[in-house]
Every structure is written in structure tokens, then in C-alpha cells.
Amino acid sequence: MTTAVPDRGETAHRLTRKGHDLQVRVMEVAGGAEYGHVLVFGDADDGCLVRVHSRCLYGEGLGSDDCDCGPELDKSLDLIWAEGSGVLVYLEQEGRGVGLIAKALGYRESQRSGADTFTSYERLGFPADGRSYLHAAKSLQELGLTQVRLLTNNPDKVAELRAAGLTVIMEPLLTPVLSARAAAYLDAKRRRRGHLIPTSDVPWAPDVQPVLKRKSRIWRIFTMRGPVRRARRRTALPASK
């Protein structure tokens, strides 16, 4: 038995969040629901805020203090609600793409050995980060978007969306650090994956450029469009409440 899926116009409804409501439309990610869903808030058009987010049951559903996934999603929605429009691409990529069981094994290995989760994944035979953002890029293009303001600290997301033909301005996400483990995870993201972790004093961490210069392909992508230079001139975003 199959269920007919309505087009995204038929899904439009009001969603109340933190006392304020906004219209939302829901559609499958390009390629099918197995890859995730797209939520379009308000009248999102070119230049709108976009969050491409991988599912994290621990951080979002269980309220874990060990990562920044829950705060990043919450902050992104705060910013979208404040603007009155935007897009959330919610990807089914639990555990950086390897799944919940592998994620749990990685956590166990990290707690046993003291290694960061990227190292633990590799020791267990998993990729440090097995995610892809090409389905997200195609979904944004199917919405008619050609340029977006991407809410992320992850240069890999920016690089893949740009490679797919989108014009991307990177918008930093400053979120509260919930625990010592979360702080260690943020540091591992910065060291192992080149994430541009903002601080309360400046939009980007002071050692962003040395990290990116060691990743010459990503550095060329950034200097071509100049978002790092623009980001340094911005006032730091306040932490979410």
C-alpha cells in the first residue's frame, strides 16, 4: 500500500514556537524522505537564512549536554523566526552519517580511551564524518533558491553547496557551551574538521585562518567570496537564551 504525498503547498500551516507563530511548509528532501525533510518558513526567497542540519537524537530529543547539536538547531530557528522566513533542511544523518549504533560505539570508545569522537570513529572503521550535503543543495535549488545565508560553522557544508552551484554566505552560529564534554567536542571539530567556532568576543575564533590555510581547497573557496573578511567586521551574535 502506498500513500499519496501532497505537494508542499498543501502542507502549509501555522507553527507556534516560543509564543510566536510562523507559516511552515514541509516537503521531502530531494531523493526522498529517507534523506530527510525540508521545512520552509514564511516566504523564503533568495538570500534567506538556511540551516542544513543533521539529525541528533541525543542533543535534540534526549537533551544531551555533550554536544552542540540541540543549541545550534534552537539558535537557527530563533534567527529564522526573528526574520520571519527561512529554510531548515533536516537530514537523516545521525552520528555524522554512520547511524545511531555506530555513534553509541564511538561514544563508548571515546569514554574508554579519552580520544575525540572523530578518532574513535576511525579506530572502529567508520569515516570521521560520512555526511553529504548534495541532497540538501538540490532541495534548495528545487525551491528556486540561487543564493542563501547559511547558518553554520562547518566549511564543508559551504563548500558542497557552492560546488552544486549555490551562492553561499556563511553566517556563524554562536551557542552556549553546555558542558566540559561539549567544549572538548567543539575543540575537536575545530582541530579535526576545520570548523570556524565563534566566540563571545569575535565572530570567528582567532586561529581560523591558519586552520583554513592548511586546507588549501577550502581556503580558496572562502577567499574567493570573502565571507571571512565580512564576518570579522560583524558584531558577535548573542548567545541563545
RAURCOR-V595785 format. One record per pair of residues at least 12 apart in sequence whose C-alpha atoms are under 6 Angstrom apart, sorted by sequence separation. I is the first residue (numbers start at 1). J is the second residue. D is the distance in Angstrom with one decimal. If there is no record, write none. Layout:
I:J:D ; I:J:D
This chain:
12:24:5.5 ; 26:38:5.8 ; 12:25:4.4 ; 26:39:4.7 ; 11:25:5.3 ; 25:39:5.7 ; 106:120:5.4 ; 11:26:5.9 ; 25:40:5.1 ; 106:121:5.5 ; 24:40:5.4 ; 8:25:5.9 ; 24:41:4.5 ; 194:211:6.0 ; 8:26:5.7 ; 23:41:5.7 ; 8:27:5.3 ; 23:42:5.2 ; 147:166:5.5 ; 149:168:5.9 ; 153:172:5.5 ; 146:166:5.2 ; 147:167:4.3 ; 148:168:5.2 ; 149:169:4.8 ; 150:170:5.0 ; 151:171:4.8 ; 152:172:5.6 ; 147:168:5.7 ; 149:170:5.9 ; 150:171:5.6 ; 152:173:5.9 ; 137:161:5.3 ; 174:198:5.7 ; 96:129:5.3 ; 97:130:4.9 ; 203:236:4.8 ; 96:130:5.9 ; 97:131:4.8 ; 202:236:5.5 ; 96:131:5.7 ; 50:86:5.7 ; 54:90:5.9 ; 55:91:6.0 ; 49:86:4.8 ; 50:87:4.7 ; 51:88:4.9 ; 52:89:4.7 ; 53:90:5.1 ; 54:91:4.7 ; 55:92:5.5 ; 48:86:5.4 ; 50:88:5.9 ; 53:91:6.0 ; 55:93:5.7 ; 56:94:5.5 ; 54:93:5.1 ; 55:94:5.0 ; 44:85:5.2 ; 154:195:4.8 ; 42:84:6.0 ; 43:85:5.7 ; 44:86:5.1 ; 153:195:5.5 ; 42:85:4.3 ; 153:196:5.0 ; 41:85:4.9 ; 153:197:6.0 ; 41:86:5.2 ; 41:87:5.9 ; 40:87:4.6 ; 39:87:5.7 ; 39:88:5.1 ; 38:88:5.8 ; 38:89:4.5 ; 37:90:5.3 ; 36:90:5.5 ; 36:91:4.3 ; 35:91:5.8 ; 36:92:5.0 ; 35:92:5.3 ; 176:239:5.9 ; 175:239:5.2 ; 174:239:5.8 ; 175:240:6.0 ; 46:145:5.2 ; 50:149:6.0 ; 51:150:6.0 ; 47:147:5.3 ; 48:148:5.5 ; 49:149:4.8 ; 50:150:4.9 ; 51:151:5.1 ; 46:147:5.4 ; 47:148:4.5 ; 48:149:5.9 ; 50:151:5.9 ; 47:149:5.8 ; 30:135:5.5 ; 30:139:5.0 ; 29:139:5.7 ; 65:178:5.2 ; 65:179:5.9 ; 66:181:5.2 ; 67:182:4.6 ; 66:182:4.5 ; 75:240:5.9
